[in-house]
Amino acid sequence: MVENDAAVERLYDAWRRVGVTIEQKLMTAVFGRTFVALDPDGHRFRVCTPDD
């Protein structure tokens, strides 16, 4: 989890630039901006903001 939607977007752009596999593109869900990336072993990481 990151501090705000802008941080989600910055991380998405940074990870794409260095070649991280993105499984779910940046989108707005009911809980805010989010995306899902894969680590080299295929584990999923959802990046989003904490619940209020």
Steps between C-alpha positions, in 0.01 A plus 500: 500500500613852423392837637276632219376452144785710359750261662320203339535667161869588554582144602310360201698721261834423671444124501392498135815694404724235656310209347291366788220280366164669549215251531221755551545845352455815703130554566257662737315251718236574763783544753719726281787472251661157480701260288641149532862410419688170500834432663754278318346188659151597383367616838239774475534839667197727512601862546232726649431744781395397852132494593380805688 
